[in-house]
Every structure is written in C-alpha cells, then in structure tokens.
Amino acid sequence: MPEQLIIGYNPVAATNRVAYYRGQIRSRAMWLVMAVVMCFAIWMWQRASFTTTQTLWLFGVGLGYSLIWLALAIVGRARAASALKGITPGVAMSVDRLGIWMQGTGMAWPDITGVAVRRRWYGGAPFLAVAHAGGVEQRIPLANLDVMTGTIDAAVRAYSSGVWSVDTRKLGN
C-alpha cells in the first residue's frame, strides 16, 4: 500500500463552467436584442394608441425578463471565474497514516471530528468537508479534485484504520 494518497486540483470542471456561462451571456444578450427590436416594433405599430404608462409597461416587462436572465448569467460567470482563479496547480489534499492535509492545514486523525460530502443549503456543487476538534472546518469542492469520492473514502478508511469514512448522507442519495 502506498504511504499516502496525494490529490491534486483538476481545473477542467471550473473551466467548463466559465465557458458555459460565457455562452449563456452571448445567448441571453441576443435574446435581449430581439426583445428590444420586438418591443420597438410593437410600439411603432401601436404608438398612437399607447399611453405613456402603457409604453413603460411594454418596455419594462418586455426587457425586464431578458435583463434579469442576462444579469444571472453575468453573476454566474463571475462566480465561476472566481472559482477557477482559486484553483492553483499542485496538491489540494493528501491522506496518510498521520491524518489529512488539506489546503495547507494538517489534521491528525485523533483531532478530526468528521469527514463528509455536503451541498450548500442553496444547492450548488458538493464539497468535501473535514471538521477539526478546534472547530475549524476545511472545505474543498469535489469538482476541483482529480479523484472520485470513492477513492477518497477508501483512503480515509484505510489510513484511519477504519475509524473514519466519508459521510455522504447529506447528499440525499
């Protein structure tokens, strides 16, 4: 058996999320342009019968929906780009007979109070959380790691002599 499991970062998932949101921004910008053209065409066709309030409602509702979706895509891209910047080359974590080393913090097996895979309360990608007796919890998104959860679980079970395993109950599986 090897002396430790070394887990590196994998930027592919984060790069794909940035590309996805970049495409969403292009698509939603085109829908916004089409909404502007359609609202303007309707206004030109019916402007004699439209009051100022009706004109504001036409453009407000017609463009508001597209603007909201465009804003959501822009926020999503900014969050994805921020996550991508956080991925540095090198070791994300390692598991060995002494404990878990994660993002620059070493935790010995006796000091670990839990190892779990969870989701944020509002959804999003699952992350691996290792709780320390001092109340500190180290987290890392699973999409950023170059191994699967089962590999991490097997290493945690083996190196902790069966004391710990990765708890996946919070995923709802």
N, C-alpha and C positions, 0 to 999 in steps of 0.2 A: 504494500500500500504506500502511495506517495506520502511525503511528510506534510504536505499541505495542499489545499485547493486554492489556486490563485484565480480570481475572477477579474477580468478586465472590462473596460467600458466598450459598448457597441453603439456607435453613433447612427447606425442605419435607420432605426425606428424614428429617432428625432429628426433626421434629415428628411425622411418621408413625410412627417407631419408638417414640416416647413413647406415642402413642395405642395402638399395637399392644400394648405391654406393659401398659398400663393395662387394656385389655380382657382380656389374659391373667390379670392378677391377679384381676379380677372372676370370670372363669370358673373359675379354679383354687380360689378361695375358696368358690364354690358347690359344687364337687366335694368340697372338704374338709368342708363342712357335710353333704353327702349321705353321706360316709364315716362321719362321726360318728354320724349317725342310723342307718345300717345296722349299724355295729358295736354300738351301744347296743341295737338291736332284736335282733340275734343273741345278745348277752349276756343280755338279759332272757328270751329264749326258752330258752336253754340254761344259765342261770346255775347251776342245781342240779348240772349235770354238769361244769361248768368248775372247774378248779383255779385258784389264783392265777396260776401260770405261764401257763396257757392263756389266761387273761383278759388278761394283759400282752402275750402274743403277738398275740392278736386285735387289741387296740387299737394295739399297736406297728406291726404290719405294715399293718393297715387304715388307719391315719392317717399313718404314716411316708411312704408313697409320695406321698400328696397334699401333705404338708408340704414334701417335697423339691421338688416341682414348683412349689409356691407360692413357696418361697424363691428358686428360679431365676428366676421371673418378677419378683420384687421386686428382685433384683440386676440383672437386665436393664433394668428400668425406671430404676433409679438410674444405671446406666451411660449409658443413652440420654438421660436428663435432664442429666447432666453434659456429654455431647457437645453437647447443644442449648445449654447455657449458654455453651459455648466459641465459639459462632457469633455473631460481632458484625457489625453492619451495616458495610459498607464494602468495601474492596479486600482480597481474600485473597492475590492474587499478580498480578504483571504480567511480561510477557516483552517485551523490546525489543532494540535493536541492541547495547546495552551488556551485557546479561545478564538474569538473572532476579531479581526482587524477590519475596520470599516471607515473609509474616508478619513484616514489619519488618526483614528481613535482605536486603541486596543482595549478589548474587554475580555477578561479571564472568565472561564466557564463558571466558577463559583459566584461571580459578580453579575452574571446575566440573569435577568428575571423573565425573559420571554423573547421568542423569535417567531414572528408572524408575517403573513402576507395579508395586506388590507387594502381597501379602497378609501379614498377620501369620502366624506359624508355626502358630497355633492356629485359623486361619480368621478370619472377620470381613470387614469391608468393605475393599476395596482402597484404597490411599493412593498419592499421588504423592510420591516422594522425590527430592530434589535434593541430591547429595553435593558438598561443597566440599573443596578441596585441604587445608584446615586440619583435616580430619577431622570437620567438623560436617555433619550431615545434617538438612535441613529436611524435615518431613513434613506432609502435609495430606490428610485423607480426600477421595476423589473425590466422594463423595456430598454433601459440603459445598460443592462448586463449582457455579457456574451454567453451565458449558460442558462439553462432552463431551471425552473423552480425545483423540479425533482432532483436535479443534480445537487443543488444547494441543500435540500432536505437530507439527501443521503450523506453528504459530507458532515452536516451538523449532527446527525445521528451517530455516525461513525466516530467522529473526533470527540464528541461529548460522552462517549461510552453509553449511548442510549438515553441519557438524561434529558436531552432536548431534541425536539423535532420542529419543523416549520409548521406552524398552525395556520391552516387555510380556511377555518370555519367562517371568518368574517367576509369571505368572498361570496358566500351563499351557494356554494356548489354542493 
